[in-house]
Amino acid sequence: MVDTVEISRVNIRDSLSVDLSVWMHHPDDWQFQPTLSVAGNTFTVSSKETGAALASIELDGEQLEAVQRDRSAELRVKFQVHGMHGRLKHIHPIIADGKAKKLATANWKTQQPVTFE
């Protein structure tokens, strides 16, 4: 299951592009089904299963115009897991080449429809 969702960046490319950091409880968690909505100038990412709001951000005029024009937004999601990413205290080097080992992160990019309230 999803622990927390953070909106790290919102910008306009071809359409509105939203960068999310999604923290999961366990490496085998696969349950992330987002729905996107706009109420006024507030952009909200919600869970499709529970309907609970996971994260929201205020859009400026240009970003709001882009999302109203396209009726969709591009999500660029970076999945991370507590205990695996971001909390390592000691980095163990790879002896063969002397570089530190970094854990892989899963990235996901999709175009999602946006509902307006």
mmCIF file of the C-alpha atoms, coordinates in Angstrom:
data_MODEL
# 
_entry.id   MODEL 
# 
loop_
_atom_site.group_PDB 
_atom_site.id 
_atom_site.type_symbol 
_atom_site.label_atom_id 
_atom_site.label_alt_id 
_atom_site.label_comp_id 
_atom_site.label_asym_id 
_atom_site.label_entity_id 
_atom_site.label_seq_id 
_atom_site.pdbx_PDB_ins_code 
_atom_site.Cartn_x 
_atom_site.Cartn_y 
_atom_site.Cartn_z 
_atom_site.occupancy 
_atom_site.B_iso_or_equiv 
_atom_site.pdbx_formal_charge 
_atom_site.auth_seq_id 
_atom_site.auth_comp_id 
_atom_site.auth_asym_id 
_atom_site.auth_atom_id 
_atom_site.pdbx_PDB_model_num 
ATOM 1   C CA . MET A 1 1   ? 0.000   0.000  0.000   1.00 0.00 ? 1   MET A CA 1 
ATOM 2   C CA . VAL A 1 2   ? 0.967   3.634  -0.461  1.00 0.00 ? 2   VAL A CA 1 
ATOM 3   C CA . ASP A 1 3   ? 2.472   5.324  2.578   1.00 0.00 ? 3   ASP A CA 1 
ATOM 4   C CA . THR A 1 4   ? 2.861   8.922  1.374   1.00 0.00 ? 4   THR A CA 1 
ATOM 5   C CA . VAL A 1 5   ? 2.692   10.830 -1.902  1.00 0.00 ? 5   VAL A CA 1 
ATOM 6   C CA . GLU A 1 6   ? 4.552   14.095 -2.463  1.00 0.00 ? 6   GLU A CA 1 
ATOM 7   C CA . ILE A 1 7   ? 4.174   16.400 -5.468  1.00 0.00 ? 7   ILE A CA 1 
ATOM 8   C CA . SER A 1 8   ? 7.740   17.502 -6.111  1.00 0.00 ? 8   SER A CA 1 
ATOM 9   C CA . ARG A 1 9   ? 7.311   19.568 -9.284  1.00 0.00 ? 9   ARG A CA 1 
ATOM 10  C CA . VAL A 1 10  ? 4.615   20.838 -11.644 1.00 0.00 ? 10  VAL A CA 1 
ATOM 11  C CA . ASN A 1 11  ? 5.530   22.260 -15.036 1.00 0.00 ? 11  ASN A CA 1 
ATOM 12  C CA . ILE A 1 12  ? 4.236   22.516 -18.576 1.00 0.00 ? 12  ILE A CA 1 
ATOM 13  C CA . ARG A 1 13  ? 5.777   20.489 -21.386 1.00 0.00 ? 13  ARG A CA 1 
ATOM 14  C CA . ASP A 1 14  ? 3.360   19.460 -24.137 1.00 0.00 ? 14  ASP A CA 1 
ATOM 15  C CA . SER A 1 15  ? 0.724   19.242 -21.405 1.00 0.00 ? 15  SER A CA 1 
ATOM 16  C CA . LEU A 1 16  ? 0.738   19.638 -17.633 1.00 0.00 ? 16  LEU A CA 1 
ATOM 17  C CA . SER A 1 17  ? 3.499   17.441 -16.168 1.00 0.00 ? 17  SER A CA 1 
ATOM 18  C CA . VAL A 1 18  ? 3.404   16.448 -12.482 1.00 0.00 ? 18  VAL A CA 1 
ATOM 19  C CA . ASP A 1 19  ? 6.356   14.787 -10.739 1.00 0.00 ? 19  ASP A CA 1 
ATOM 20  C CA . LEU A 1 20  ? 5.376   12.550 -7.807  1.00 0.00 ? 20  LEU A CA 1 
ATOM 21  C CA . SER A 1 21  ? 7.441   10.790 -5.141  1.00 0.00 ? 21  SER A CA 1 
ATOM 22  C CA . VAL A 1 22  ? 5.467   7.763  -3.957  1.00 0.00 ? 22  VAL A CA 1 
ATOM 23  C CA . TRP A 1 23  ? 6.660   5.993  -0.812  1.00 0.00 ? 23  TRP A CA 1 
ATOM 24  C CA . MET A 1 24  ? 5.466   2.405  -0.399  1.00 0.00 ? 24  MET A CA 1 
ATOM 25  C CA . HIS A 1 25  ? 5.384   0.278  2.772   1.00 0.00 ? 25  HIS A CA 1 
ATOM 26  C CA . HIS A 1 26  ? 6.980   -2.848 1.275   1.00 0.00 ? 26  HIS A CA 1 
ATOM 27  C CA . PRO A 1 27  ? 8.931   -3.699 -1.924  1.00 0.00 ? 27  PRO A CA 1 
ATOM 28  C CA . ASP A 1 28  ? 6.150   -6.074 -3.014  1.00 0.00 ? 28  ASP A CA 1 
ATOM 29  C CA . ASP A 1 29  ? 3.397   -3.429 -2.795  1.00 0.00 ? 29  ASP A CA 1 
ATOM 30  C CA . TRP A 1 30  ? 1.864   -2.769 -6.202  1.00 0.00 ? 30  TRP A CA 1 
ATOM 31  C CA . GLN A 1 31  ? -1.363  -0.991 -5.234  1.00 0.00 ? 31  GLN A CA 1 
ATOM 32  C CA . PHE A 1 32  ? -1.089  2.539  -6.630  1.00 0.00 ? 32  PHE A CA 1 
ATOM 33  C CA . GLN A 1 33  ? -4.026  3.627  -8.780  1.00 0.00 ? 33  GLN A CA 1 
ATOM 34  C CA . PRO A 1 34  ? -4.191  7.426  -8.908  1.00 0.00 ? 34  PRO A CA 1 
ATOM 35  C CA . THR A 1 35  ? -7.063  9.598  -10.036 1.00 0.00 ? 35  THR A CA 1 
ATOM 36  C CA . LEU A 1 36  ? -6.573  13.278 -10.813 1.00 0.00 ? 36  LEU A CA 1 
ATOM 37  C CA . SER A 1 37  ? -9.012  16.105 -10.179 1.00 0.00 ? 37  SER A CA 1 
ATOM 38  C CA . VAL A 1 38  ? -9.122  19.900 -10.194 1.00 0.00 ? 38  VAL A CA 1 
ATOM 39  C CA . ALA A 1 39  ? -11.395 21.933 -7.914  1.00 0.00 ? 39  ALA A CA 1 
ATOM 40  C CA . GLY A 1 40  ? -10.967 25.684 -8.409  1.00 0.00 ? 40  GLY A CA 1 
ATOM 41  C CA . ASN A 1 41  ? -7.212  25.986 -8.822  1.00 0.00 ? 41  ASN A CA 1 
ATOM 42  C CA . THR A 1 42  ? -6.305  23.038 -6.555  1.00 0.00 ? 42  THR A CA 1 
ATOM 43  C CA . PHE A 1 43  ? -4.878  19.965 -8.310  1.00 0.00 ? 43  PHE A CA 1 
ATOM 44  C CA . THR A 1 44  ? -5.443  16.762 -6.293  1.00 0.00 ? 44  THR A CA 1 
ATOM 45  C CA . VAL A 1 45  ? -4.071  13.232 -6.610  1.00 0.00 ? 45  VAL A CA 1 
ATOM 46  C CA . SER A 1 46  ? -6.432  10.710 -5.005  1.00 0.00 ? 46  SER A CA 1 
ATOM 47  C CA . SER A 1 47  ? -6.556  6.942  -4.514  1.00 0.00 ? 47  SER A CA 1 
ATOM 48  C CA . LYS A 1 48  ? -8.915  5.115  -6.868  1.00 0.00 ? 48  LYS A CA 1 
ATOM 49  C CA . GLU A 1 49  ? -9.576  2.401  -4.264  1.00 0.00 ? 49  GLU A CA 1 
ATOM 50  C CA . THR A 1 50  ? -10.433 4.525  -1.231  1.00 0.00 ? 50  THR A CA 1 
ATOM 51  C CA . GLY A 1 51  ? -11.096 7.936  -2.770  1.00 0.00 ? 51  GLY A CA 1 
ATOM 52  C CA . ALA A 1 52  ? -8.825  9.565  -0.188  1.00 0.00 ? 52  ALA A CA 1 
ATOM 53  C CA . ALA A 1 53  ? -6.769  12.575 -1.269  1.00 0.00 ? 53  ALA A CA 1 
ATOM 54  C CA . LEU A 1 54  ? -3.082  11.659 -1.296  1.00 0.00 ? 54  LEU A CA 1 
ATOM 55  C CA . ALA A 1 55  ? -1.552  15.015 -2.302  1.00 0.00 ? 55  ALA A CA 1 
ATOM 56  C CA . SER A 1 56  ? -2.645  18.394 -3.602  1.00 0.00 ? 56  SER A CA 1 
ATOM 57  C CA . ILE A 1 57  ? -1.073  21.597 -4.910  1.00 0.00 ? 57  ILE A CA 1 
ATOM 58  C CA . GLU A 1 58  ? -2.250  25.024 -6.054  1.00 0.00 ? 58  GLU A CA 1 
ATOM 59  C CA . LEU A 1 59  ? -1.890  25.668 -9.810  1.00 0.00 ? 59  LEU A CA 1 
ATOM 60  C CA . ASP A 1 60  ? -1.070  29.057 -11.313 1.00 0.00 ? 60  ASP A CA 1 
ATOM 61  C CA . GLY A 1 61  ? -3.059  30.514 -14.225 1.00 0.00 ? 61  GLY A CA 1 
ATOM 62  C CA . GLU A 1 62  ? -0.905  29.066 -17.015 1.00 0.00 ? 62  GLU A CA 1 
ATOM 63  C CA . GLN A 1 63  ? -0.876  25.562 -15.493 1.00 0.00 ? 63  GLN A CA 1 
ATOM 64  C CA . LEU A 1 64  ? -4.638  25.683 -14.932 1.00 0.00 ? 64  LEU A CA 1 
ATOM 65  C CA . GLU A 1 65  ? -5.209  26.742 -18.540 1.00 0.00 ? 65  GLU A CA 1 
ATOM 66  C CA . ALA A 1 66  ? -3.048  23.855 -19.821 1.00 0.00 ? 66  ALA A CA 1 
ATOM 67  C CA . VAL A 1 67  ? -4.904  21.213 -17.786 1.00 0.00 ? 67  VAL A CA 1 
ATOM 68  C CA . GLN A 1 68  ? -8.313  22.614 -18.804 1.00 0.00 ? 68  GLN A CA 1 
ATOM 69  C CA . ARG A 1 69  ? -7.269  22.599 -22.467 1.00 0.00 ? 69  ARG A CA 1 
ATOM 70  C CA . ASP A 1 70  ? -5.988  19.004 -22.502 1.00 0.00 ? 70  ASP A CA 1 
ATOM 71  C CA . ARG A 1 71  ? -8.306  17.478 -19.845 1.00 0.00 ? 71  ARG A CA 1 
ATOM 72  C CA . SER A 1 72  ? -5.331  15.271 -18.909 1.00 0.00 ? 72  SER A CA 1 
ATOM 73  C CA . ALA A 1 73  ? -1.961  15.456 -17.158 1.00 0.00 ? 73  ALA A CA 1 
ATOM 74  C CA . GLU A 1 74  ? 1.297   13.554 -17.473 1.00 0.00 ? 74  GLU A CA 1 
ATOM 75  C CA . LEU A 1 75  ? 2.352   11.804 -14.259 1.00 0.00 ? 75  LEU A CA 1 
ATOM 76  C CA . ARG A 1 76  ? 6.044   11.105 -13.740 1.00 0.00 ? 76  ARG A CA 1 
ATOM 77  C CA . VAL A 1 77  ? 6.183   8.837  -10.690 1.00 0.00 ? 77  VAL A CA 1 
ATOM 78  C CA . LYS A 1 78  ? 9.254   7.793  -8.705  1.00 0.00 ? 78  LYS A CA 1 
ATOM 79  C CA . PHE A 1 79  ? 8.523   4.818  -6.433  1.00 0.00 ? 79  PHE A CA 1 
ATOM 80  C CA . GLN A 1 80  ? 10.561  4.387  -3.262  1.00 0.00 ? 80  GLN A CA 1 
ATOM 81  C CA . VAL A 1 81  ? 10.357  2.024  -0.303  1.00 0.00 ? 81  VAL A CA 1 
ATOM 82  C CA . HIS A 1 82  ? 11.080  2.914  3.330   1.00 0.00 ? 82  HIS A CA 1 
ATOM 83  C CA . GLY A 1 83  ? 14.067  0.976  4.593   1.00 0.00 ? 83  GLY A CA 1 
ATOM 84  C CA . MET A 1 84  ? 15.497  0.623  1.071   1.00 0.00 ? 84  MET A CA 1 
ATOM 85  C CA . HIS A 1 85  ? 15.729  4.201  -0.226  1.00 0.00 ? 85  HIS A CA 1 
ATOM 86  C CA . GLY A 1 86  ? 16.719  7.337  1.582   1.00 0.00 ? 86  GLY A CA 1 
ATOM 87  C CA . ARG A 1 87  ? 17.596  5.851  4.965   1.00 0.00 ? 87  ARG A CA 1 
ATOM 88  C CA . LEU A 1 88  ? 20.919  4.112  4.401   1.00 0.00 ? 88  LEU A CA 1 
ATOM 89  C CA . LYS A 1 89  ? 23.414  5.141  7.081   1.00 0.00 ? 89  LYS A CA 1 
ATOM 90  C CA . HIS A 1 90  ? 26.497  3.364  5.706   1.00 0.00 ? 90  HIS A CA 1 
ATOM 91  C CA . ILE A 1 91  ? 27.310  3.087  2.005   1.00 0.00 ? 91  ILE A CA 1 
ATOM 92  C CA . HIS A 1 92  ? 29.259  -0.073 1.281   1.00 0.00 ? 92  HIS A CA 1 
ATOM 93  C CA . PRO A 1 93  ? 31.620  0.337  -1.658  1.00 0.00 ? 93  PRO A CA 1 
ATOM 94  C CA . ILE A 1 94  ? 31.911  -2.158 -4.472  1.00 0.00 ? 94  ILE A CA 1 
ATOM 95  C CA . ILE A 1 95  ? 35.441  -3.429 -4.001  1.00 0.00 ? 95  ILE A CA 1 
ATOM 96  C CA . ALA A 1 96  ? 36.006  -4.145 -7.711  1.00 0.00 ? 96  ALA A CA 1 
ATOM 97  C CA . ASP A 1 97  ? 35.722  -0.547 -8.897  1.00 0.00 ? 97  ASP A CA 1 
ATOM 98  C CA . GLY A 1 98  ? 35.700  1.485  -5.677  1.00 0.00 ? 98  GLY A CA 1 
ATOM 99  C CA . LYS A 1 99  ? 32.283  3.057  -6.296  1.00 0.00 ? 99  LYS A CA 1 
ATOM 100 C CA . ALA A 1 100 ? 29.404  3.118  -3.857  1.00 0.00 ? 100 ALA A CA 1 
ATOM 101 C CA . LYS A 1 101 ? 26.437  0.842  -4.516  1.00 0.00 ? 101 LYS A CA 1 
ATOM 102 C CA . LYS A 1 102 ? 23.105  2.559  -5.161  1.00 0.00 ? 102 LYS A CA 1 
ATOM 103 C CA . LEU A 1 103 ? 19.738  0.824  -5.036  1.00 0.00 ? 103 LEU A CA 1 
ATOM 104 C CA . ALA A 1 104 ? 17.559  1.009  -8.119  1.00 0.00 ? 104 ALA A CA 1 
ATOM 105 C CA . THR A 1 105 ? 14.363  3.042  -8.044  1.00 0.00 ? 105 THR A CA 1 
ATOM 106 C CA . ALA A 1 106 ? 11.325  2.326  -10.175 1.00 0.00 ? 106 ALA A CA 1 
ATOM 107 C CA . ASN A 1 107 ? 10.055  5.141  -12.386 1.00 0.00 ? 107 ASN A CA 1 
ATOM 108 C CA . TRP A 1 108 ? 6.710   5.282  -14.148 1.00 0.00 ? 108 TRP A CA 1 
ATOM 109 C CA . LYS A 1 109 ? 5.335   7.764  -16.689 1.00 0.00 ? 109 LYS A CA 1 
ATOM 110 C CA . THR A 1 110 ? 1.705   7.877  -17.820 1.00 0.00 ? 110 THR A CA 1 
ATOM 111 C CA . GLN A 1 111 ? -0.956  10.204 -19.190 1.00 0.00 ? 111 GLN A CA 1 
ATOM 112 C CA . GLN A 1 112 ? -4.015  10.344 -16.880 1.00 0.00 ? 112 GLN A CA 1 
ATOM 113 C CA . PRO A 1 113 ? -7.434  11.992 -17.392 1.00 0.00 ? 113 PRO A CA 1 
ATOM 114 C CA . VAL A 1 114 ? -8.382  14.867 -15.097 1.00 0.00 ? 114 VAL A CA 1 
ATOM 115 C CA . THR A 1 115 ? -11.888 15.403 -13.728 1.00 0.00 ? 115 THR A CA 1 
ATOM 116 C CA . PHE A 1 116 ? -13.165 18.876 -12.869 1.00 0.00 ? 116 PHE A CA 1 
ATOM 117 C CA . GLU A 1 117 ? -15.380 19.691 -9.892  1.00 0.00 ? 117 GLU A CA 1 
# 
